[in-house]
Amino acid sequence: MTEDTLYDIAVIGLGVMGRNLALNLNDRGYKVVAGDAFPDVVVSARAELEPTVTVVDTPIDVLAHLKAPRTMLVMIKAGDPVDALIETFRPHLQAGDILIDGGNSHYHDTERRQALLEADGIRFVGLGVSGGEEGARHGPALMAGGDADAVAAVSAPLAAIAAKAGDGAPCFGTFGPGGAGHFVKMAHNGIEYLMMQALAECYLLLSGPAGLEREAMAETLRRWDETGASSYLLEITAVVVDEIDPDTGRPLVEMIKDSAHHKGTGRWTVEAGLQYGVAVPGIATAFLARALSSRRAPHAASLRRLPPAGDAALLSEDLGKALPAVMLAAYAQGLSLIAEASTVNGWGTELATVARTWRAGCIIRAAMLDPIADAFTADPELTDLTLSPLAEEILETAERPLRRVVAAAVADGVPVPALANAIAYLDGLRAKRVGANLIQGQRDLFGAHTFERTDKPGVFHHEWPVVS
């Protein structure tokens, strides 16, 4: 092939995400060749993509069609399949070639792969992609990490296909070396878990104690979406609760099994919080709520329920006012985790850039992200969003409604772990006393673990009375 007939970029993996990203790249003026390991996928992809995108028989065949240095966007299942693809490609790659892993890979795997390929002069970029199939086709949020030269080399096509925020800026961010990009995407997914769980609890309260039927509930959610709580997840929640099941004529959400699943990224976020010593209790609660949803006792539905105890209209109004506080807690936890990981690993990740990257295209996009980005821009040393003037502004109107909502839910026997955890998290960060002094005393009594004092430096052990 001549230089004029070679392709700019390859997409490997032609599921829905890969196909849509290939079409998106083509729309932005990039000449795309694509391949997949499964022959049946190749056949269906050819029928859908050609002649717009050239589809070859196997992934390795893309190499002969690419301009040097060759750039390949890999959109396959995370884990072992990525390692297998690297082993297949490695003997055929040349120094300077770039592999971009756009799957939901663990950031430690990304760093391991970068180190492996670096020895051969092959560049590896970890790319978080958010936005689902529609985002892939029309503009996702993209979070890149890896060698600075490699990321710079692929920035033009990635910025071109990324979603554009209200100010026209592409939602494409570069967050540092190593696994920084995939770490930011992992934190994004943890925030997503928490926001989804909180909205599920709003649904429980609106459809239960507040007594709203389908149309009224959807209208209430749409009204909230015109406030400071405006977000993609709130918008689609209104759509989900308003949809009618064509088989039964009932609200479709009532016909969906009340048990949620997960793919692991929420767990990774919780594990990272433990690893870096950053409190992400709301994200952990949301993850565990999904686990609990599939482990309820078979007779749970027959257990005695309490009658509604509060003012239904007030509950509905308070929920809408409280939601920004829960969103604040969600973003604060994810961003604090990113900040600590960046410090420990030397990534240099800018939290303002993270917030700007999430403003459009991704699942957790929300109106709140513009002022969040502004808060981190105004104070580059800020790592805890709850300490910002923005947090004070949000909580001034949202804190009391959130407390009333949680109290009403407890009184009515409605499980609201995410809503309750949000207020506990915010209280824990702001409280003058949290009881940790007692815990130090307990640990010193039963295990001589020592304690710190308020009146002098150092660590101390006390001879406590013997408790048999």
Secondary structure, DSSP 8 states (H G I E B T S, - for coil): --GGGSBSEEEE--SHHHHHHHHHHHHTT--EEEE-S-HHHHHHHHHHHTTTSEE-SSGGGGGGGB-SS-EEEE-S-SSHHHHHHHHHHGGG--TT-EEEE-S---HHHHHHHHHHHHTTT-EEEEEEEESHHHHHHH--EEEEEE-HHHHHHHHHHHHHHS-B-TTS-BSEEE--STTHHHHHHHHHHHHHHHHHHHHHHHHHHHHTTT---HHHHHHHHHHHTTTTT-BHHHHHHHHHHH-B-TTTSSBHHHHS-S-----SHHHHHHHHHHHHT---HHHHHHHHHHHHHTS--TTGGGS------S-HHHHHHHHHHHHHHHHHHHHHHHHHHHHHHHHHHT----HHHHHHHTSSSSTT-BTTHHHHHHHHHH-TT---GGGSHHHHHHHHHHHHHHHHHHHHHHHHT---HHHHHHHHHHHHHH-S--SHHHHHHHHHHHH---EE-SSSSSEE--------
